[in-house]
Amino acid sequence: MFTDPLSEFGLRPVTLADRPAMDRFFRSLQSPLSDYTFSQLFTWRNSLRIAWNVIENHLCVFANGSGDLTLLLPPIGDTGSDRALARAAEIMDQYNAVHACREKSRVEYVSEELLARFDHGKLTVTPQGTDYLYDTARMIDLAGGDLASKRQAKNRFMRNYCNRSESYQIDRHVVPCRELLNSWKERQDTTHAADGTSSAIKRTKESLATQLTLEHAHELGLQGMVVYAKDNNSADAESIKAFTFGEPLGSDQSSIVIEKTDLECKGLAQFIFSEFCRTTWSDRPYVNAGDDWGLESLAWTKSSYRPVKLLKKFSMSPPARNAISLSPPHRQAENSNAAVPSLIIRDVRREDLPAISALEQGCFSAYNLSKRQLQYLAKILRREEDETLESIRNAIENSKADSRRDTAALHRIEAWRERLLDEGDAALAELLAAHPTADRQHLRQLARNAKDERLHHKPLHAYRDLFRALRELLDEATETGSQDSEIDEA
């Protein structure tokens, strides 16, 4: 019978019955991140192998999804946060040492509010992205020139499709929403077949989390909405083309946790986001669309909705605690009675670094894993879902195409820039035909300035700005064609 090794440390999986206990800690926060809700922990519990316990009167949530053990959130409690962190660090260190994980014990998704509760002198603090907060009223109206493209896309959808919206009900909507989710994932997998491993794994894990949301939205306190739509030029019957879920967050935010749309329905992403804000969250000043997962194109898209606040996130690394014997014991002949060198445990010192580096390289030399290490890797992989393993296989098979794809994208951008400089308005007209949402005036001005710079040997500021503008345009076009939403995408 399989025994979860995390149970040895008093950690247990997240269940629906845990919601009251966890919500008590989350309600104490003044400025919570989108990550600080029970629904997020429950729906991602399998994908990230989440476990938790109350340590030193603090909620401590751990993740074991990548083999090592980390704190998914900082300890949350009233006083004594450093004591809780020290105890949690001991648990991480013990687990990671036994399971031969090279990753350093760390704490993720730390808000500025919680960061202030710890002794910074004993921690290594690193930025880890931001949550994007928008003015809810602006997201409803999409008013102003800076949101014109979003407003136009929303209106285009409303002109081209008969549509109606309903609140999510599991008995009526779970099956068609699950079918839409599967269709979204299949298309994403096909479109991004040449992408790296990380993207494929994130997409699979997000799909698993979304399925749990569809099944348990009511128990999790989530509000949901589905959109039925029918193409005005089609004889097909109406069907569910989009769904979204959100929840209250703190005293003044709503948090949009999931949004999935039929990628064939242009403008639907803008419509459902705006409509969900209008029908469900108009009483909340801010709407939180989460972070950008470290994806540059998604960061640009979320920024294009003009956030009014950015909630910073950090990761923290506790100080190194122990070092084992710095000279590995010599192999003993079988049945030898020679004494085994004793284990040394003490605080790490600066002069230990060369020996630690040599020990690490000896244990994990590139492409030369020992039988024990391979067995451990196989053990970790056996914990993953079949879909995750299939995504890993596909990603490995296609990883060699990454550099070729990136190089080709750069060449396309360079080619467009040169055409705009050489051919002027003719090339711009062709670019706008392919990308109707592009800002004609801005691109024309950049092209003229860049041409003038090159002609008069001036510093190439506009020349570089034109490259960046074209890259953002082409990236946005790729995302629009392949992502489920401009607001929430993996």
C-alpha positions as CSV (number, residue, x, y, z in Angstrom):
1,M,0.0,0.0,0.0
2,F,1.4,3.4,-1.0
3,T,2.1,5.8,1.9
4,D,2.5,9.5,1.1
5,P,6.0,10.5,2.4
6,L,4.6,13.9,3.2
7,S,2.4,12.4,5.9
8,E,5.6,11.6,7.8
9,F,6.0,15.4,8.4
10,G,2.4,15.8,9.6
11,L,1.3,17.2,6.2
12,R,-2.1,16.2,4.7
13,P,-3.8,16.7,1.3
14,V,-6.4,19.5,0.8
15,T,-10.0,18.4,1.0
16,L,-13.3,20.3,0.9
17,A,-13.7,19.9,4.6
18,D,-10.6,22.0,5.1
19,R,-12.2,25.2,3.7
20,P,-13.3,26.8,7.1
21,A,-9.9,26.2,8.7
22,M,-8.0,27.8,5.8
23,D,-10.5,30.6,5.2
24,R,-9.9,31.8,8.7
25,F,-6.3,32.6,7.9
26,F,-7.0,34.1,4.5
27,R,-9.6,36.5,5.9
28,S,-7.0,38.0,8.2
29,L,-5.1,39.5,5.2
30,Q,-5.6,43.1,4.1
31,S,-4.2,42.9,0.6
32,P,-4.4,39.2,-0.5
33,L,-2.9,38.0,-3.8
34,S,-5.1,35.9,-6.2
35,D,-3.2,32.9,-4.9
36,Y,-4.5,33.3,-1.4
37,T,-7.8,31.5,-1.6
38,F,-9.0,28.0,-0.7
39,S,-10.4,27.5,-4.2
40,Q,-7.0,27.9,-5.8
41,L,-5.4,25.4,-3.4
42,F,-8.2,22.8,-3.8
43,T,-8.3,23.0,-7.6
44,W,-4.5,22.8,-8.0
45,R,-4.0,20.2,-5.3
46,N,-3.4,17.3,-7.7
47,S,-1.4,19.2,-10.3
48,L,1.0,20.7,-7.6
49,R,0.6,17.9,-5.0
50,I,-0.4,20.4,-2.3
51,A,-0.3,19.5,1.4
52,W,-0.7,21.6,4.5
53,N,-0.8,21.9,8.2
54,V,-1.0,24.5,10.9
55,I,2.5,25.1,12.3
56,E,3.2,27.5,15.1
57,N,-0.3,28.8,14.7
58,H,0.4,29.6,11.0
59,L,-1.2,28.2,7.9
60,C,1.6,26.4,6.0
61,V,0.9,25.2,2.5
62,F,3.5,23.0,0.8
63,A,3.9,21.9,-2.9
64,N,5.6,18.8,-4.1
65,G,4.6,18.9,-7.8
66,S,8.2,19.0,-9.2
67,G,9.8,16.5,-6.9
68,D,11.2,18.9,-4.3
69,L,9.2,20.2,-1.4
70,T,8.6,24.0,-1.3
71,L,6.3,26.4,0.6
72,L,3.7,27.4,-2.0
73,L,2.6,30.3,0.2
74,P,4.4,32.0,3.1
75,P,3.3,31.0,6.6
76,I,0.1,33.0,7.3
77,G,-0.7,33.9,10.9
78,D,-0.8,36.8,13.4
79,T,2.6,36.7,15.3
80,G,5.7,34.6,15.3
81,S,6.0,34.2,11.5
82,D,9.8,33.7,11.7
83,R,9.3,30.7,14.0
84,A,6.7,29.2,11.7
85,L,9.1,29.7,8.7
86,A,12.0,28.2,10.6
87,R,9.9,25.0,11.3
88,A,8.6,24.8,7.8
89,A,12.2,25.2,6.5
90,E,13.3,22.3,8.6
91,I,10.6,20.1,7.0
92,M,11.6,21.2,3.5
93,D,15.3,20.6,4.2
94,Q,14.7,17.1,5.7
95,Y,12.5,16.1,2.8
96,N,14.7,17.5,0.0
97,A,17.8,16.0,1.5
98,V,16.3,12.5,1.7
99,H,14.9,12.7,-1.8
100,A,18.1,14.0,-3.4
101,C,16.6,17.3,-4.7
102,R,19.1,19.8,-5.7
103,E,16.6,22.7,-5.5
104,K,17.1,24.9,-2.5
105,S,14.2,25.1,-0.1
106,R,12.1,28.1,-0.9
107,V,8.9,30.0,-0.3
108,E,6.8,31.2,-3.3
109,Y,4.1,33.8,-3.9
110,V,4.9,36.1,-1.0
111,S,2.9,39.3,-1.0
112,E,4.4,42.6,0.2
113,E,2.1,42.5,3.2
114,L,3.4,39.1,4.3
115,L,7.0,39.9,3.4
116,A,7.0,42.6,6.0
117,R,6.4,40.0,8.7
118,F,9.7,38.3,8.3
119,D,13.3,39.1,9.2
120,H,14.7,40.1,5.8
121,G,18.3,39.9,7.1
122,K,18.0,36.1,7.2
123,L,16.3,35.6,3.8
124,T,17.1,35.9,0.1
125,V,14.2,37.7,-1.5
126,T,13.6,37.6,-5.3
127,P,10.8,39.2,-7.4
128,Q,8.3,36.7,-8.7
129,G,5.9,38.6,-10.9
130,T,2.7,40.6,-10.2
131,D,-1.0,40.3,-10.0
132,Y,-2.8,42.7,-12.5
133,L,-5.6,44.8,-11.0
134,Y,-8.0,46.7,-13.2
135,D,-10.7,49.3,-12.6
136,T,-13.9,47.3,-12.8
137,A,-16.0,50.1,-14.2
138,R,-13.5,50.6,-17.1
139,M,-13.5,46.8,-17.8
140,I,-17.3,47.0,-18.1
141,D,-17.4,50.0,-20.5
142,L,-14.0,49.5,-22.1
143,A,-14.1,53.3,-22.6
144,G,-11.3,55.4,-23.9
145,G,-8.8,55.4,-26.7
146,D,-6.4,53.1,-24.9
147,L,-9.0,50.4,-24.8
148,A,-10.5,51.0,-28.2
149,S,-9.2,47.7,-29.7
150,K,-10.8,45.7,-26.8
151,R,-14.1,47.6,-27.2
152,Q,-14.1,47.1,-31.0
153,A,-13.4,43.3,-30.6
154,K,-16.3,43.0,-28.1
155,N,-18.7,44.9,-30.4
156,R,-17.6,42.8,-33.4
157,F,-18.5,39.6,-31.5
158,M,-21.9,41.1,-30.5
159,R,-22.7,42.0,-34.1
160,N,-21.6,38.6,-35.6
161,Y,-23.1,36.3,-33.0
162,C,-26.5,35.8,-31.4
163,N,-25.6,35.3,-27.7
164,R,-26.9,34.9,-24.2
165,S,-25.3,34.4,-20.8
166,E,-26.3,32.3,-17.8
167,S,-25.0,31.7,-14.4
168,Y,-23.1,28.4,-14.2
169,Q,-25.1,25.4,-13.0
170,I,-23.3,22.1,-12.7
171,D,-26.2,19.9,-13.7
172,R,-26.8,21.8,-16.9
173,H,-23.3,23.1,-17.9
174,V,-20.6,20.7,-16.7
175,V,-20.6,18.4,-19.7
176,P,-20.6,21.0,-22.5
177,C,-18.0,23.0,-20.5
178,R,-15.8,20.0,-20.2
179,E,-16.1,19.4,-23.9
180,L,-15.1,23.0,-24.6
181,L,-12.1,22.6,-22.2
182,N,-10.9,19.5,-24.1
183,S,-11.3,21.2,-27.4
184,W,-9.3,24.2,-26.1
185,K,-6.5,21.9,-24.9
186,E,-6.3,19.9,-28.1
187,R,-6.0,23.0,-30.2
188,Q,-3.4,24.6,-27.8
189,D,-1.4,21.4,-27.9
190,T,-1.4,21.3,-31.6
191,T,-0.6,25.0,-32.0
192,H,2.2,24.9,-29.5
193,A,3.6,21.5,-30.4
194,A,7.1,23.1,-30.9
195,D,7.1,24.9,-27.6
196,G,9.2,23.9,-24.7
197,T,8.4,21.4,-21.9
198,S,7.3,24.0,-19.4
199,S,4.5,25.4,-21.5
200,A,3.0,21.9,-22.2
201,I,3.1,20.9,-18.5
202,K,1.5,24.1,-17.4
203,R,-1.3,23.7,-19.9
204,T,-2.0,20.1,-18.7
205,K,-1.9,21.1,-15.1
206,E,-4.2,24.0,-15.7
207,S,-6.7,21.7,-17.5
208,L,-6.7,19.4,-14.5
209,A,-7.4,22.3,-12.2
210,T,-10.2,23.6,-14.5
211,Q,-11.9,20.2,-14.4
212,L,-12.0,20.3,-10.6
213,T,-13.4,23.8,-10.8
214,L,-16.2,22.7,-13.1
215,E,-17.0,19.8,-10.7
216,H,-16.9,21.7,-7.4
217,A,-17.6,25.4,-8.1
218,H,-20.5,25.6,-5.7
219,E,-18.6,24.0,-2.8
220,L,-15.7,26.3,-3.4
221,G,-17.8,29.5,-3.4
222,L,-17.0,30.3,-7.0
223,Q,-19.3,32.4,-9.2
224,G,-19.5,31.2,-12.8
225,M,-20.9,32.3,-16.1
226,V,-21.4,30.5,-19.5
227,V,-22.0,32.2,-22.9
228,Y,-24.2,30.6,-25.5
229,A,-23.5,31.8,-29.0
230,K,-24.6,31.2,-32.6
231,D,-22.9,32.6,-35.7
232,N,-25.4,34.7,-37.6
233,N,-24.1,33.2,-40.9
234,S,-24.4,29.6,-39.8
235,A,-27.4,27.2,-39.5
236,D,-25.8,25.5,-36.5
237,A,-27.7,25.7,-33.2
238,E,-26.4,27.8,-30.3
239,S,-24.0,26.1,-28.0
240,I,-21.7,27.1,-25.1
241,K,-18.7,28.9,-26.5
242,A,-17.2,30.2,-23.3
243,F,-17.2,29.9,-19.5
244,T,-15.5,31.8,-16.7
245,F,-15.2,31.6,-12.9
246,G,-14.3,34.2,-10.2
247,E,-14.6,34.9,-6.5
248,P,-14.4,37.8,-4.1
249,L,-10.9,38.6,-2.9
250,G,-10.3,40.7,0.2
251,S,-12.6,43.7,0.8
252,D,-12.4,45.4,-2.6
253,Q,-11.3,42.9,-5.3
254,S,-12.8,40.2,-7.5
255,S,-10.5,37.5,-8.8
256,I,-11.0,35.9,-12.2
257,V,-9.6,32.5,-11.8
258,I,-10.5,30.8,-15.1
259,E,-11.7,31.9,-18.5
260,K,-12.0,29.6,-21.5
261,T,-13.4,30.5,-24.9
262,D,-13.9,28.9,-28.3
263,L,-10.9,30.3,-30.2
264,E,-12.9,30.5,-33.4
265,C,-15.2,33.2,-32.0
266,K,-13.3,36.4,-32.4
267,G,-14.0,39.0,-29.7
268,L,-15.6,36.5,-27.4
269,A,-12.7,36.8,-24.9
270,Q,-13.2,40.5,-24.6
271,F,-17.0,40.1,-24.4
272,I,-17.1,37.5,-21.6
273,F,-14.6,39.3,-19.4
274,S,-16.5,42.6,-19.7
275,E,-19.9,41.0,-19.3
276,F,-18.7,39.0,-16.2
277,C,-17.5,42.2,-14.6
278,R,-20.9,43.8,-15.3
279,T,-23.2,41.1,-14.2
280,T,-21.2,39.7,-11.2
281,W,-18.5,42.1,-9.9
282,S,-19.7,45.6,-10.5
283,D,-19.8,46.2,-6.7
284,R,-16.1,45.5,-6.4
285,P,-13.8,48.4,-7.3
286,Y,-11.0,46.2,-8.7
287,V,-10.9,43.0,-10.7
288,N,-7.7,40.9,-10.3
289,A,-6.7,38.9,-13.4
290,G,-3.8,37.1,-11.7
291,D,-0.2,37.1,-12.9
292,D,1.3,36.5,-16.3
293,W,3.2,33.2,-15.5
294,G,6.4,34.8,-16.7
295,L,5.3,34.9,-20.3
296,E,6.4,38.1,-22.1
297,S,3.5,38.0,-24.6
298,L,0.9,37.5,-21.8
299,A,2.5,40.3,-19.8
300,W,2.1,42.6,-22.8
301,T,-1.5,41.6,-23.3
302,K,-2.4,42.1,-19.6
303,S,-0.7,45.4,-19.6
304,S,-2.7,46.4,-22.7
305,Y,-5.9,46.4,-20.5
306,R,-4.2,49.3,-18.5
307,P,-4.0,47.9,-15.0
308,V,-4.4,50.5,-12.2
309,K,-2.4,48.5,-9.7
310,L,0.2,45.8,-9.7
311,L,0.4,43.6,-6.6
312,K,4.0,42.5,-6.4
313,K,5.0,38.9,-5.6
314,F,8.3,37.5,-4.2
315,S,10.0,34.3,-3.5
316,M,12.1,33.8,-0.4
317,S,14.9,31.4,0.3
318,P,15.7,30.6,4.0
319,P,19.4,30.5,4.9
320,A,21.4,27.3,4.3
321,R,21.0,25.3,7.4
322,N,23.3,22.3,7.4
323,A,26.1,20.6,5.4
324,I,26.8,16.9,5.3
325,S,30.3,15.4,5.4
326,L,32.2,17.3,2.7
327,S,34.3,14.3,1.7
328,P,32.2,11.4,0.5
329,P,33.1,8.1,2.2
330,H,35.4,5.8,0.2
331,R,33.7,2.7,-1.2
332,Q,34.3,-0.2,1.1
333,A,35.0,-3.6,-0.1
334,E,32.1,-6.0,0.4
335,N,32.0,-7.5,3.9
336,S,34.8,-5.1,4.9
337,N,35.0,-4.4,8.7
338,A,36.6,-1.0,8.1
339,A,34.9,1.9,10.0
340,V,32.6,4.1,8.0
341,P,33.5,7.8,8.3
342,S,31.2,9.6,10.7
343,L,28.5,12.1,9.5
344,I,29.3,15.7,10.2
345,I,26.4,18.1,10.6
346,R,27.2,21.8,11.2
347,D,26.4,25.3,9.9
348,V,27.6,26.1,6.4
349,R,30.8,28.2,6.1
350,R,32.0,30.2,3.1
351,E,35.1,28.0,2.8
352,D,32.8,25.0,2.2
353,L,31.6,26.3,-1.1
354,P,34.3,24.6,-3.4
355,A,33.7,21.2,-1.7
356,I,29.9,21.6,-2.0
357,S,30.2,22.4,-5.7
358,A,32.5,19.4,-6.3
359,L,30.1,17.1,-4.4
360,E,27.1,18.3,-6.4
361,Q,28.9,17.9,-9.7
362,G,30.0,14.4,-8.7
363,C,26.4,13.4,-7.8
364,F,24.7,15.1,-10.8
365,S,27.2,15.2,-13.6
366,A,25.4,16.0,-16.9
367,Y,23.8,13.1,-18.7
368,N,25.5,10.6,-16.3
369,L,22.8,9.8,-13.7
370,S,23.4,6.9,-11.5
371,K,21.0,3.9,-11.3
372,R,19.7,5.3,-7.9
373,Q,19.0,8.7,-9.4
374,L,17.3,7.2,-12.4
375,Q,15.1,5.1,-10.1
376,Y,14.2,8.2,-8.2
377,L,13.3,10.1,-11.4
378,A,11.1,7.2,-12.5
379,K,9.4,7.3,-9.1
380,I,8.6,11.0,-9.5
381,L,7.2,10.4,-13.0
382,R,5.0,7.6,-11.8
383,R,3.2,10.1,-9.6
384,E,2.2,12.2,-12.6
385,E,-1.1,11.9,-14.6
386,D,-1.0,10.2,-18.0
387,E,-1.7,13.5,-19.7
388,T,1.3,15.1,-18.0
389,L,3.6,12.3,-19.1
390,E,2.3,12.5,-22.7
391,S,2.9,16.3,-22.7
392,I,6.4,15.7,-21.4
393,R,7.1,13.2,-24.2
394,N,5.7,15.5,-26.8
395,A,7.6,18.5,-25.5
396,I,10.9,16.5,-25.5
397,E,10.4,15.3,-29.0
398,N,9.8,18.8,-30.2
399,S,12.2,20.8,-28.1
400,K,14.9,20.9,-30.8
401,A,12.5,23.1,-32.9
402,D,12.5,25.9,-30.3
403,S,15.5,27.8,-31.6
404,R,14.5,27.4,-35.2
405,R,11.0,28.8,-34.4
406,D,12.4,31.7,-32.4
407,T,14.9,32.5,-35.2
408,A,12.2,32.4,-37.8
409,A,10.0,34.8,-35.7
410,L,12.9,37.3,-35.4
411,H,13.5,37.0,-39.2
412,R,9.8,37.8,-39.8
413,I,10.0,40.9,-37.6
414,E,13.2,42.1,-39.3
415,A,11.6,41.5,-42.7
416,W,8.6,43.6,-41.9
417,R,10.7,46.4,-40.4
418,E,12.8,46.6,-43.6
419,R,9.7,46.5,-45.8
420,L,8.1,49.4,-43.8
421,L,11.3,51.4,-44.3
422,D,11.8,50.6,-48.0
423,E,8.2,50.4,-49.2
424,G,6.4,52.8,-46.9
425,D,2.6,52.9,-47.0
426,A,2.3,50.0,-49.4
427,A,3.9,47.6,-46.9
428,L,2.0,49.2,-44.0
429,A,-1.3,48.6,-45.9
430,E,-0.4,44.9,-46.3
431,L,0.6,44.6,-42.6
432,L,-2.7,46.2,-41.5
433,A,-4.7,43.8,-43.8
434,A,-3.1,40.9,-42.0
435,H,-3.4,42.6,-38.5
436,P,-6.4,44.9,-38.5
437,T,-6.0,45.8,-34.8
438,A,-2.6,47.4,-35.4
439,D,-2.2,51.1,-34.7
440,R,-1.7,52.6,-38.1
441,Q,-0.7,56.0,-37.0
442,H,1.9,54.8,-34.4
443,L,3.5,52.4,-36.9
444,R,3.7,54.9,-39.7
445,Q,5.3,57.5,-37.4
446,L,7.9,55.0,-36.1
447,A,8.7,53.9,-39.6
448,R,9.2,57.5,-40.8
449,N,11.4,58.4,-37.8
450,A,13.4,55.2,-38.2
451,K,14.0,56.0,-41.9
452,D,15.1,59.5,-41.0
453,E,17.5,58.2,-38.3
454,R,19.1,55.8,-40.8
455,L,19.3,58.4,-43.5
456,H,20.9,61.1,-41.3
457,H,23.0,58.7,-39.1
458,K,21.2,59.5,-35.9
459,P,20.9,57.2,-32.9
460,L,18.6,54.4,-33.8
461,H,15.9,54.9,-31.1
462,A,12.8,54.7,-33.4
463,Y,14.5,51.9,-35.4
464,R,14.5,49.8,-32.2
465,D,11.1,51.0,-31.1
466,L,9.7,49.8,-34.4
467,F,11.2,46.4,-33.9
468,R,9.6,46.2,-30.5
469,A,6.2,47.4,-31.8
470,L,6.2,44.8,-34.6
471,R,7.2,42.0,-32.1
472,E,4.4,42.9,-29.8
473,L,1.9,43.0,-32.7
474,L,3.0,39.6,-34.1
475,D,3.1,38.1,-30.6
476,E,-0.4,39.4,-29.9
477,A,-1.6,38.0,-33.1
478,T,-0.2,34.6,-32.2
479,E,-1.7,34.7,-28.7
480,T,-5.1,35.8,-30.1
481,G,-5.1,32.8,-32.4
482,S,-4.0,30.3,-29.8
483,Q,-4.9,31.4,-26.3
484,D,-8.2,31.0,-24.7
485,S,-8.3,34.5,-23.4
486,E,-6.3,37.7,-23.3
487,I,-6.8,37.9,-19.6
488,D,-6.2,34.4,-18.3
489,E,-4.1,32.0,-20.3
490,A,-1.5,29.4,-19.7
